[in-house]
């Protein structure tokens, strides 16, 4: 883990439970806080672009104004699967 004045990196999962087809359902991210994880878009656009709705229609994610509804979970440091996502259709 890398440490700096902001603290160590932590592993988080971020999920949007109300996702549908052709949308991001979730992602895993190394960052320093739950807030930083929640304010990250899964395709890597900046927070400003996300706020302004400048996202590709093919790669949708929750609207920025609904980001508080995302499920953000810190992954505990133990051996095992980090994330598994099965979306049956």
C-alpha positions, -999 to 999 in steps of 0.1 A, spaced: 0 0 0 12 35 -8 8 61 19 10 99 18 -4 127 39 -40 118 29 -36 82 42 -32 47 28 -50 34 -3 -80 12 4 -100 -11 -18 -136 -3 -24 -165 -18 -44 -190 7 -58 -223 -7 -70 -255 6 -86 -282 -19 -77 -308 -5 -100 -287 -9 -132 -302 -24 -163 -287 -38 -195 -259 -19 -213 -250 0 -181 -222 -2 -156 -233 -23 -126 -203 -15 -105 -165 -14 -102 -136 -19 -78 -113 10 -70 -82 17 -50 -86 51 -33 -82 68 0 -119 73 11 -154 62 6 -162 97 -7 -135 94 -33 -149 61 -44 -184 74 -46 -173 104 -67 -155 83 -93 -172 74 -126 -164 39 -138 -152 50 -173 -126 74 -158 -142 107 -167 -135 137 -144 -160 146 -118 -167 179 -137 -176 160 -169 -198 137 -148 -216 166 -132 -222 182 -166 -235 149 -181 -207 145 -206 -207 107 -207 -210 83 -237 -245 70 -241 -231 35 -246 -215 36 -212 -241 48 -188 -239 50 -151 -260 66 -124 -266 103 -129 -242 124 -107 -271 137 -86 -280 102 -75 -244 92 -65 -255 91 -28 -276 60 -37 -245 40 -47 -235 12 -25 -199 17 -15 -182 -10 5 -146 -12 18 -131 -45 10 -114 -61 41 -79 -73 37 -82 -110 35 -75 -136 8 -104 -144 -16 -125 -131 -44 -128 -93 -46 -159 -91 -68 -181 -114 -87 -211 -102 -108 -236 -125 -124 -264 -107 -143 -287 -134 -157 -310 -124 -186 
